C-alpha cells in the first residue's frame, strides 16, 4: 500500500505533565521528522498566541498554555498512525488524550514555514 498523508489533532489530558515528558517525546519524534519516516511536521496547539514575553521566557515549555498537538503524518493507513503513536511518551505518560485523537486524510498542496519562528 502507498503512503498517504494524515492530519492528526490530539488534545492534552487535564493537568498533563507536558513539560516533564517533552524531552522523551522530542527524542522520539525529531528523528522521525528528520528522516520523513512518519512525521512531516508537528507542534503544540495553544489557548492563545504567545506574547513576546512568553516566547522569551527561560522555560517556554512551562510559560505557554498548551491544549494539545497537531501533526502531519505519513503512513499507509489511519490504523498505522494510531499504532505508531501508542508508543509515544506523550501517550504513555498521560500528556495526550489519545482516545480523543482526530485523524483526517489529507493532501498537502502548499508548504512554507513561518519566517522567524
Residue pairs with C-beta under 8 A, 6 or more apart in sequence:
1 76
1 77
2 76
3 74
3 75
3 76
4 74
4 75
4 76
4 77
4 105
5 40
5 72
5 73
5 74
5 105
5 106
5 107
5 108
6 72
6 73
6 74
6 75
6 78
6 81
6 103
6 104
6 105
6 106
7 70
7 71
7 72
7 73
7 103
7 104
7 106
8 69
8 70
8 71
8 72
8 73
8 81
8 85
8 101
8 102
8 103
9 45
9 68
9 69
9 70
9 101
9 102
9 103
10 68
10 69
10 70
10 71
10 90
10 96
10 97
10 98
10 100
10 101
10 102
11 67
11 68
11 96
11 97
11 100
11 101
12 18
12 66
12 67
12 68
12 69
12 95
12 96
12 97
13 94
13 95
13 96
13 97
16 66
16 94
16 95
16 96
17 93
17 94
17 95
18 44
18 61
18 66
18 90
18 95
19 59
19 61
19 62
20 93
21 89
21 90
21 93
21 95
22 61
24 89
24 93
25 88
25 89
25 90
25 95
28 87
28 88
28 89
29 39
29 42
29 88
31 37
32 38
32 39
33 39
33 40
33 41
33 42
36 74
38 73
38 74
38 75
38 84
39 71
39 72
39 73
39 74
40 71
40 72
40 73
40 74
40 108
41 71
41 72
42 69
42 70
42 71
42 72
43 69
43 70
43 71
44 64
44 66
44 67
44 68
44 69
44 70
45 66
45 67
45 68
45 69
45 70
46 64
46 65
46 66
46 67
47 65
47 66
47 67
48 65
50 63
50 64
54 60
54 63
54 64
57 63
68 96
68 97
69 90
69 96
72 106
72 108
73 81
75 81
75 84
78 103
78 105
81 103
82 101
82 103
85 91
85 96
85 98
85 101
86 98
88 96
89 95
90 96
91 98
